[in-house]
Amino acid sequence: MSDGVDVMTNLKRKNGVNYPVLIPNLKGYHTAKKCNIEEIAIFPAGSEGFSQKNLNCSVEEGLSRFKEVADQAVKDGIRVRGYISCVVGCPYDGPINPKNIAKITEDLLTMGCYEVSLGDTIGVGTAASVRRLLHEVLHVAKPKHLALHFHDTYGQGLANLVAGLEFGITTVDSSISGLGGCPYARGASGNISTEDLVYLLYGLGVNTHIELTKLIEAGRFISNFLGKPTDSRVNRAIGDRFKDNKDIIRMAKCDS
Ligand SMILES: CC(C)(COP(=O)([O-])OP(=O)([O-])OC[C@H]1O[C@@H](n2cnc3c(N)ncnc32)[C@H](O)[C@@H]1OP(=O)([O-])[O-])[C@@H](O)C(=O)NCCC(=O)NCCSC(=O)C[C@@](C)(O)CC(=O)[O-]
């Protein structure tokens, strides 16, 4: 958390791009305020074990800290997005009761979050457990106030995503080339890759307004820059086979 100011000061921000910042407490909020931010992210855990590791406090203490932050941000007219970590399983506490996640979701929306992103931080969720989770959470939140944040550690990310789309949720977190992970969740891989997500949505006939050919280029750039092979199956598989995005869309839709 200590070098956030350097990152925000040196970032060449583009108009129309959103740069939310993770804020664990009021200290972080006051620091971030100096960096001309428009949106913050608060991120309670869905389990005691992960809350202690990630925030060094209990879930309840974390929520009360985040409430202080959200109150101030709402007063300052800064948008607040909520994340909940370990919504399905926790590396320390095991399986999570969906009712607990529904309660935390309700708390975050009451604090003024415009959206709550449900994070399967260690990627252990399956379509079945995601359906059970969403049945509970949708008692307290509308689909338009929820986002899906699936890590792909067990290769279930896209299947979980389709399960979420069936509930009418249309906001999905992904990362180019499947980058990411979490220092407090041993072995957690990155989010579902944006390239694989867009290919899936092409196949479902969703007009993403995103050119997959350009995403593939960006994914290759960052993988080479980091010296880390891509975690995107689509990026690996497509190779140089397609120059025209329309061909990829036709392939994804299996339009004969
Ligand atoms: C929250 C703390 C700081 C509490 O950590 P703590 O040790 O309880 O805090 P403290 O109040 O005792 O302070 C310890 C030191 O941290 C400093 N400090 C205190 N607050 C801040 C701050 N905001 N910014 C910068 N520095 C801070 C504070 O000034 C002090 O510095 P010292 O006096 O020793 O030099 C620590 O637990 C922490 O940094 N947690 C965040 C860890 C992290 O970055 N996790 C990954 C976030 S991404 C995620 O959670 C998953 C998500 C959201 O993506 C969704 C998903 O996939 O699940």
The ligand as an ORCA input file, in Angstrom:
! r2SCAN-3c Opt
* xyz -5 1
  C      -4.724     -2.423      5.943
  C      -3.318     -2.644      6.506
  C      -2.445     -1.436      6.228
  C      -3.488     -2.824      7.978
  O      -2.223     -3.263      8.487
  P      -1.916     -2.998     10.016
  O      -0.530     -3.493     10.269
  O      -3.019     -3.483     10.866
  O      -1.943     -1.389     10.024
  P      -1.358     -0.407     11.078
  O      -2.424      0.620     11.252
  O      -0.806     -1.143     12.265
  O      -0.122      0.242     10.282
  C       1.008     -0.559      9.922
  C       1.825      0.279      8.959
  O       1.087      0.419      7.732
  C       0.895      1.800      7.463
  N      -0.435      1.943      6.866
  C      -1.628      1.727      7.453
  N      -2.605      1.947      6.558
  C      -2.002      2.289      5.406
  C      -2.479      2.655      4.111
  N      -3.776      2.660      3.814
  N      -1.602      3.000      3.158
  C      -0.292      2.969      3.422
  N       0.241      2.636      4.623
  C      -0.625      2.298      5.583
  C       0.954      2.504      8.814
  O       1.283      3.849      8.629
  C       2.054      1.722      9.476
  O       3.271      2.155      8.917
  P       4.563      2.310      9.896
  O       4.137      3.302     10.951
  O       4.819      0.928     10.445
  O       5.628      2.796      8.976
  C      -2.657     -3.895      5.875
  O      -3.399     -5.033      6.346
  C      -2.708     -3.840      4.349
  O      -1.932     -3.138      3.737
  N      -3.678     -4.593      3.742
  C      -3.854     -4.606      2.305
  C      -3.094     -5.776      1.692
  C      -3.373     -5.835      0.213
  O      -2.968     -4.976     -0.535
  N      -4.126     -6.902     -0.214
  C      -4.487     -7.115     -1.607
  C      -5.696     -6.249     -1.984
  S      -6.539     -6.913     -3.405
  C      -7.729     -7.921     -2.637
  O      -7.909     -7.888     -1.493
  C      -8.584     -8.862     -3.418
  C      -9.598     -8.235     -4.316
  C     -10.143     -6.962     -3.763
  O      -8.900     -7.978     -5.468
  C     -10.741     -9.143     -4.690
  C     -10.419    -10.600     -4.650
  O      -9.895    -11.133     -5.621
  O     -10.681    -11.137     -3.606
*
